[in-house]
Each structure stands twice: as C-alpha cells, then as structure tokens.
Amino acid sequence: MAAKLLIINGTSCAGKSSAATYIADNAPYNFVHVSWDSFLDMLPADKTISDDQNKDLVQRFLDHTCDRLSHGENLILDVVCVPTDTWQRLLTSYAPYTPFTVLLSSSPEQLRAREEKREDRKNGQAEAQHQALFEQEDHPPYDIHIDTGLCSVTETGQAILSGLQQKLSSQHQHTTNAPFKGPTP
C-alpha cells in the first residue's frame, strides 16, 4: 500500500505543529511528523541564507521526505511555504503519493498574540507571512482550510483526520470501481 502523505501549510504560530502532533497521536495509521523548522534548526542561528541556498534546502527536504515515502513511511509535513512556486514544487514532487493538503490560518491579531507568548519566534514574522500568503493572486487550492482561531487543536486535528479519511476512501472507491479492462479479442 502506498504511503500516506499529509502536508500542513500555514504561517508561523498558525498551529501546524500542534495539529501534526494531535494527528500523529490519534490517527489510525502511524505517521512521522517532519517539520520544515527542524531542517532550518540545523543551520547556524546567525546564518542568513540566499535564495539559491533556500532552493537547495527545499530540494534536500524533498529528497529526504520522498525517500521516506518511497519506503512506505506515512508522513505529516509541517511546512511554511509562502511562495506559490515552492508550494507547486512540493505538490509536483509528491504527486505520486496523492497528498492531502491543509492550510491553517488565523487572524493577524491572533497570530500576533500567539507569537508574543512564544520566545522562539521573531515578532512580526507570522503577520508578515500571513500577508504574503493571502495576498497572492494565484493562491493554490487546498483539500481543507481551517481557521485555528475558531477551532481548538482537537477540533482542528479531527477535521483534518476526517478530511484525510474521506479522500482516502474516495481514492479507494475510484480504484475499486474502475472498469475492468481485459484483453481485447
């Protein structure tokens, strides 16, 4: 059976890691949570990365996660993928795994309040990402979009699991209801 892939996108402080943890703890399958932040944490704290280095990091992330998927691991990818071209690059690379895509958002005011409570985030980062993500004219579609300012972590996780299960069921039905194509006489 093909590995299951769940991609959670959103700004800093939108609740991606909390949702991913809930899903990993409550899904009927084993998931490994891979965070883009963990890739960035491997860099020196004072290092600024160029666009070329960022593209290289994205490619390494893709290579690493595609390798794990090819070995049958179910993954939850927790990404902050603001540019549409990078999001499209992810979707193209993961197309064989039919990813379930999730966008988590919250109001700029709520993001600001969450950011102020955390000591590991630069103030203003989440709001800037929110503006960049939602001001894109070619905003990509997602399987599900959840406002985490209106839902608890449990409600968010349950909505994602429900949507994922529906997608998996429809894929299974599509596969099992496909017409039989036997040899032609």
Phi and psi restraints in degrees (value plus and minus 20) as a CYANA .aco file:
   2 ALA   PHI     -88.1   -48.1
   2 ALA   PSI     128.4   168.4
   3 ALA   PHI     -85.2   -45.2
   3 ALA   PSI     128.9   168.9
   4 LYS   PHI    -113.9   -73.9
   4 LYS   PSI     119.5   159.5
   5 LEU   PHI    -151.8  -111.8
   5 LEU   PSI     105.0   145.0
   6 LEU   PHI    -140.5  -100.5
   6 LEU   PSI     103.7   143.7
   7 ILE   PHI    -133.7   -93.7
   7 ILE   PSI     100.4   140.4
   8 ILE   PHI    -128.6   -88.6
   8 ILE   PSI      97.7   137.7
   9 ASN   PHI    -132.5   -92.5
   9 ASN   PSI     135.6   175.6
  10 GLY   PHI     140.1   180.1
  10 GLY   PSI     156.7   196.7
  11 THR   PHI     -98.0   -58.0
  11 THR   PSI     150.7   190.7
  12 SER   PHI     -78.1   -38.1
  12 SER   PSI     121.1   161.1
  13 CYS   PHI      50.5    90.5
  13 CYS   PSI      -6.9    33.1
  14 ALA   PHI    -101.6   -61.6
  14 ALA   PSI     -34.5     5.5
  15 GLY   PHI      85.3   125.3
  15 GLY   PSI      -2.3    37.7
  16 LYS   PHI     -82.4   -42.4
  16 LYS   PSI     -69.5   -29.5
  17 SER   PHI     -86.8   -46.8
  17 SER   PSI     -57.9   -17.9
  18 SER   PHI     -83.9   -43.9
  18 SER   PSI     -63.8   -23.8
  19 ALA   PHI     -84.3   -44.3
  19 ALA   PSI     -63.0   -23.0
  20 ALA   PHI     -82.0   -42.0
  20 ALA   PSI     -61.3   -21.3
  21 THR   PHI     -84.0   -44.0
  21 THR   PSI     -63.9   -23.9
  22 TYR   PHI     -79.1   -39.1
  22 TYR   PSI     -66.4   -26.4
  23 ILE   PHI     -84.3   -44.3
  23 ILE   PSI     -66.1   -26.1
  24 ALA   PHI     -79.5   -39.5
  24 ALA   PSI     -54.9   -14.9
  25 ASP   PHI    -100.0   -60.0
  25 ASP   PSI     -41.8    -1.8
  26 ASN   PHI    -142.3  -102.3
  26 ASN   PSI     -24.2    15.8
  27 ALA   PHI     -93.2   -53.2
  27 ALA   PSI     132.0   172.0
  28 PRO   PHI     -96.4   -56.4
  28 PRO   PSI     -17.2    22.8
  29 TYR   PHI    -148.5  -108.5
  29 TYR   PSI     141.8   181.8
  30 ASN   PHI    -101.3   -61.3
  30 ASN   PSI     105.8   145.8
  31 PHE   PHI    -138.8   -98.8
  31 PHE   PSI     125.6   165.6
  32 VAL   PHI    -127.2   -87.2
  32 VAL   PSI     109.5   149.5
  33 HIS   PHI    -112.0   -72.0
  33 HIS   PSI      97.6   137.6
  34 VAL   PHI    -136.3   -96.3
  34 VAL   PSI     101.7   141.7
  35 SER   PHI    -128.5   -88.5
  35 SER   PSI     117.7   157.7
  36 TRP   PHI     -80.4   -40.4
  36 TRP   PSI     -55.7   -15.7
  37 ASP   PHI     -78.6   -38.6
  37 ASP   PSI     -55.9   -15.9
  38 SER   PHI     -86.0   -46.0
  38 SER   PSI     -52.0   -12.0
  39 PHE   PHI     -87.6   -47.6
  39 PHE   PSI     -63.7   -23.7
  40 LEU   PHI     -87.5   -47.5
  40 LEU   PSI     -50.9   -10.9
  41 ASP   PHI     -85.6   -45.6
  41 ASP   PSI     -35.9     4.1
  42 MET   PHI     -98.1   -58.1
  42 MET   PSI     -32.9     7.1
  43 LEU   PHI    -105.5   -65.5
  43 LEU   PSI     133.7   173.7
  44 PRO   PHI     -79.8   -39.8
  44 PRO   PSI     121.5   161.5
  45 ALA   PHI     -80.3   -40.3
  45 ALA   PSI     -53.1   -13.1
  46 ASP   PHI    -113.7   -73.7
  46 ASP   PSI     -13.2    26.8
  47 LYS   PHI    -106.6   -66.6
  47 LYS   PSI     108.3   148.3
  48 THR   PHI    -116.3   -76.3
  48 THR   PSI     113.2   153.2
  49 ILE   PHI    -124.4   -84.4
  49 ILE   PSI     121.4   161.4
  50 SER   PHI     -99.3   -59.3
  50 SER   PSI     149.5   189.5
  51 ASP   PHI     -80.4   -40.4
  51 ASP   PSI     -59.9   -19.9
  52 ASP   PHI     -85.0   -45.0
  52 ASP   PSI     -61.4   -21.4
  53 GLN   PHI     -85.6   -45.6
  53 GLN   PSI     -57.5   -17.5
  54 ASN   PHI     -83.8   -43.8
  54 ASN   PSI     -62.1   -22.1
  55 LYS   PHI     -82.0   -42.0
  55 LYS   PSI     -59.0   -19.0
  56 ASP   PHI     -84.9   -44.9
  56 ASP   PSI     -62.1   -22.1
  57 LEU   PHI     -82.7   -42.7
  57 LEU   PSI     -62.4   -22.4
  58 VAL   PHI     -80.0   -40.0
  58 VAL   PSI     -63.1   -23.1
  59 GLN   PHI     -83.9   -43.9
  59 GLN   PSI     -60.1   -20.1
  60 ARG   PHI     -84.5   -44.5
  60 ARG   PSI     -60.3   -20.3
  61 PHE   PHI     -81.5   -41.5
  61 PHE   PSI     -66.3   -26.3
  62 LEU   PHI     -81.1   -41.1
  62 LEU   PSI     -66.7   -26.7
  63 ASP   PHI     -79.9   -39.9
  63 ASP   PSI     -66.5   -26.5
  64 HIS   PHI     -81.8   -41.8
  64 HIS   PSI     -69.2   -29.2
  65 THR   PHI     -91.9   -51.9
  65 THR   PSI     -57.5   -17.5
  66 CYS   PHI     -84.5   -44.5
  66 CYS   PSI     -56.7   -16.7
  67 ASP   PHI     -82.0   -42.0
  67 ASP   PSI     -64.5   -24.5
  68 ARG   PHI     -84.7   -44.7
  68 ARG   PSI     -61.8   -21.8
  69 LEU   PHI     -83.7   -43.7
  69 LEU   PSI     -60.8   -20.8
  70 SER   PHI     -84.3   -44.3
  70 SER   PSI     -40.4    -0.4
  71 HIS   PHI    -115.3   -75.3
  71 HIS   PSI      -8.0    32.0
  72 GLY   PHI      67.4   107.4
  72 GLY   PSI     -11.9    28.1
  73 GLU   PHI     -97.9   -57.9
  73 GLU   PSI     113.9   153.9
  74 ASN   PHI    -102.1   -62.1
  74 ASN   PSI     110.2   150.2
  75 LEU   PHI    -142.4  -102.4
  75 LEU   PSI     124.5   164.5
  76 ILE   PHI    -130.7   -90.7
  76 ILE   PSI      97.1   137.1
  77 LEU   PHI    -121.0   -81.0
  77 LEU   PSI     104.4   144.4
  78 ASP   PHI    -127.5   -87.5
  78 ASP   PSI      83.7   123.7
  79 VAL   PHI    -145.2  -105.2
  79 VAL   PSI     134.0   174.0
  80 VAL   PHI    -135.2   -95.2
  80 VAL   PSI      78.9   118.9
  81 CYS   PHI    -137.8   -97.8
  81 CYS   PSI      55.1    95.1
  82 VAL   PHI     -86.6   -46.6
  82 VAL   PSI     -70.4   -30.4
  83 PRO   PHI     -90.3   -50.3
  83 PRO   PSI     114.7   154.7
  84 THR   PHI     -81.0   -41.0
  84 THR   PSI     -56.9   -16.9
  85 ASP   PHI     -84.8   -44.8
  85 ASP   PSI     -55.7   -15.7
  86 THR   PHI     -89.5   -49.5
  86 THR   PSI     -60.6   -20.6
  87 TRP   PHI     -80.6   -40.6
  87 TRP   PSI     -64.8   -24.8
  88 GLN   PHI     -84.0   -44.0
  88 GLN   PSI     -56.0   -16.0
  89 ARG   PHI     -82.8   -42.8
  89 ARG   PSI     -62.2   -22.2
  90 LEU   PHI     -81.9   -41.9
  90 LEU   PSI     -69.2   -29.2
  91 LEU   PHI     -81.7   -41.7
  91 LEU   PSI     -58.3   -18.3
  92 THR   PHI     -85.0   -45.0
  92 THR   PSI     -65.4   -25.4
  93 SER   PHI     -84.9   -44.9
  93 SER   PSI     -55.4   -15.4
  94 TYR   PHI    -115.2   -75.2
  94 TYR   PSI     -17.5    22.5
  95 ALA   PHI     -70.8   -30.8
  95 ALA   PSI     -60.1   -20.1
  96 PRO   PHI     -81.4   -41.4
  96 PRO   PSI     -37.7     2.3
  97 TYR   PHI    -121.3   -81.3
  97 TYR   PSI     -15.8    24.2
  98 THR   PHI      23.5    63.5
  98 THR   PSI      48.4    88.4
  99 PRO   PHI     -84.9   -44.9
  99 PRO   PSI     129.2   169.2
 100 PHE   PHI    -117.1   -77.1
 100 PHE   PSI      98.7   138.7
 101 THR   PHI    -125.6   -85.6
 101 THR   PSI     116.8   156.8
 102 VAL   PHI    -149.1  -109.1
 102 VAL   PSI     115.3   155.3
 103 LEU   PHI    -134.2   -94.2
 103 LEU   PSI     102.4   142.4
 104 LEU   PHI    -126.2   -86.2
 104 LEU   PSI     114.9   154.9
 105 SER   PHI    -162.4  -122.4
 105 SER   PSI     151.1   191.1
 106 SER   PHI    -178.3  -138.3
 106 SER   PSI     146.8   186.8
 107 SER   PHI     -88.2   -48.2
 107 SER   PSI     133.3   173.3
 108 PRO   PHI     -76.1   -36.1
 108 PRO   PSI     -54.7   -14.7
 109 GLU   PHI     -85.2   -45.2
 109 GLU   PSI     -63.7   -23.7
 110 GLN   PHI     -87.6   -47.6
 110 GLN   PSI     -59.7   -19.7
 111 LEU   PHI     -81.1   -41.1
 111 LEU   PSI     -63.1   -23.1
 112 ARG   PHI     -80.8   -40.8
 112 ARG   PSI     -64.5   -24.5
 113 ALA   PHI     -84.1   -44.1
 113 ALA   PSI     -62.1   -22.1
 114 ARG   PHI     -84.6   -44.6
 114 ARG   PSI     -61.3   -21.3
 115 GLU   PHI     -83.0   -43.0
 115 GLU   PSI     -59.6   -19.6
 116 GLU   PHI     -84.6   -44.6
 116 GLU   PSI     -49.5    -9.5
 117 LYS   PHI     -96.0   -56.0
 117 LYS   PSI     -45.0    -5.0
 118 ARG   PHI    -112.4   -72.4
 118 ARG   PSI     122.5   162.5
 119 GLU   PHI    -119.9   -79.9
 119 GLU   PSI     -21.7    18.3
 120 ASP   PHI    -124.6   -84.6
 120 ASP   PSI      -4.4    35.6
 121 ARG   PHI    -148.6  -108.6
 121 ARG   PSI     125.9   165.9
 122 LYS   PHI    -101.1   -61.1
 122 LYS   PSI     106.0   146.0
 123 ASN   PHI     -78.8   -38.8
 123 ASN   PSI     113.4   153.4
 124 GLY   PHI      76.7   116.7
 124 GLY   PSI     -35.8     4.2
 125 GLN   PHI     -83.1   -43.1
 125 GLN   PSI     -67.5   -27.5
 126 ALA   PHI     -84.3   -44.3
 126 ALA   PSI     -62.4   -22.4
 127 GLU   PHI     -85.9   -45.9
 127 GLU   PSI     -60.5   -20.5
 128 ALA   PHI     -83.5   -43.5
 128 ALA   PSI     -62.0   -22.0
 129 GLN   PHI     -84.6   -44.6
 129 GLN   PSI     -59.7   -19.7
 130 HIS   PHI     -79.5   -39.5
 130 HIS   PSI     -67.3   -27.3
 131 GLN   PHI     -81.9   -41.9
 131 GLN   PSI     -66.0   -26.0
 132 ALA   PHI     -83.7   -43.7
 132 ALA   PSI     -59.9   -19.9
 133 LEU   PHI     -89.8   -49.8
 133 LEU   PSI     -62.4   -22.4
 134 PHE   PHI    -113.7   -73.7
 134 PHE   PSI     -25.1    14.9
 135 GLU   PHI    -114.0   -74.0
 135 GLU   PSI     -20.9    19.1
 136 GLN   PHI     -89.8   -49.8
 136 GLN   PSI     111.5   151.5
 137 GLU   PHI     -90.7   -50.7
 137 GLU   PSI     -54.6   -14.6
 138 ASP   PHI    -121.1   -81.1
 138 ASP   PSI      23.4    63.4
 139 HIS   PHI     -74.0   -34.0
 139 HIS   PSI     101.0   141.0
 140 PRO   PHI     -90.8   -50.8
 140 PRO   PSI     133.1   173.1
 141 PRO   PHI     -97.6   -57.6
 141 PRO   PSI     135.0   175.0
 142 TYR   PHI    -147.8  -107.8
 142 TYR   PSI     138.8   178.8
 143 ASP   PHI     -87.1   -47.1
 143 ASP   PSI     -54.5   -14.5
 144 ILE   PHI    -172.1  -132.1
 144 ILE   PSI     123.6   163.6
 145 HIS   PHI    -147.3  -107.3
 145 HIS   PSI     105.3   145.3
 146 ILE   PHI    -145.7  -105.7
 146 ILE   PSI     112.0   152.0
 147 ASP   PHI    -108.2   -68.2
 147 ASP   PSI      86.9   126.9
 148 THR   PHI     -94.0   -54.0
 148 THR   PSI     -27.2    12.8
 149 GLY   PHI     -96.2   -56.2
 149 GLY   PSI     -37.5     2.5
 150 LEU   PHI    -125.2   -85.2
 150 LEU   PSI     -28.1    11.9
 151 CYS   PHI    -150.3  -110.3
 151 CYS   PSI     126.9   166.9
 152 SER   PHI     -95.5   -55.5
 152 SER   PSI     150.5   190.5
 153 VAL   PHI     -79.4   -39.4
 153 VAL   PSI     -62.8   -22.8
 154 THR   PHI     -82.2   -42.2
 154 THR   PSI     -66.6   -26.6
 155 GLU   PHI     -83.6   -43.6
 155 GLU   PSI     -60.3   -20.3
 156 THR   PHI     -82.7   -42.7
 156 THR   PSI     -69.6   -29.6
 157 GLY   PHI     -81.1   -41.1
 157 GLY   PSI     -62.5   -22.5
 158 GLN   PHI     -85.3   -45.3
 158 GLN   PSI     -59.8   -19.8
 159 ALA   PHI     -83.9   -43.9
 159 ALA   PSI     -60.7   -20.7
 160 ILE   PHI     -86.2   -46.2
 160 ILE   PSI     -66.7   -26.7
 161 LEU   PHI     -81.1   -41.1
 161 LEU   PSI     -60.6   -20.6
 162 SER   PHI     -83.5   -43.5
 162 SER   PSI     -65.6   -25.6
 163 GLY   PHI     -83.8   -43.8
 163 GLY   PSI     -60.9   -20.9
 164 LEU   PHI     -82.2   -42.2
 164 LEU   PSI     -65.1   -25.1
 165 GLN   PHI     -82.2   -42.2
 165 GLN   PSI     -60.8   -20.8
 166 GLN   PHI     -82.4   -42.4
 166 GLN   PSI     -62.7   -22.7
 167 LYS   PHI     -84.8   -44.8
 167 LYS   PSI     -63.9   -23.9
 168 LEU   PHI     -83.4   -43.4
 168 LEU   PSI     -59.3   -19.3
 169 SER   PHI     -85.4   -45.4
 169 SER   PSI     -62.3   -22.3
 170 SER   PHI     -88.3   -48.3
 170 SER   PSI     -54.7   -14.7
 171 GLN   PHI     -84.9   -44.9
 171 GLN   PSI     -62.1   -22.1
 172 HIS   PHI     -84.0   -44.0
 172 HIS   PSI     -64.4   -24.4
 173 GLN   PHI     -83.3   -43.3
 173 GLN   PSI     -61.4   -21.4
 174 HIS   PHI     -81.5   -41.5
 174 HIS   PSI     -60.4   -20.4
 175 THR   PHI     -90.1   -50.1
 175 THR   PSI     -64.7   -24.7
 176 THR   PHI     -98.0   -58.0
 176 THR   PSI     -41.3    -1.3
 177 ASN   PHI    -114.7   -74.7
 177 ASN   PSI     -15.4    24.6
 178 ALA   PHI     -86.2   -46.2
 178 ALA   PSI     120.0   160.0
 179 PRO   PHI     -83.5   -43.5
 179 PRO   PSI     124.3   164.3
 180 PHE   PHI     -93.3   -53.3
 180 PHE   PSI     108.6   148.6
 181 LYS   PHI    -135.9   -95.9
 181 LYS   PSI      72.6   112.6
 182 GLY   PHI    -106.0   -66.0
 182 GLY   PSI    -197.9  -157.9
 183 PRO   PHI     -85.6   -45.6
 183 PRO   PSI     125.0   165.0
 184 THR   PHI    -106.1   -66.1
 184 THR   PSI     118.1   158.1
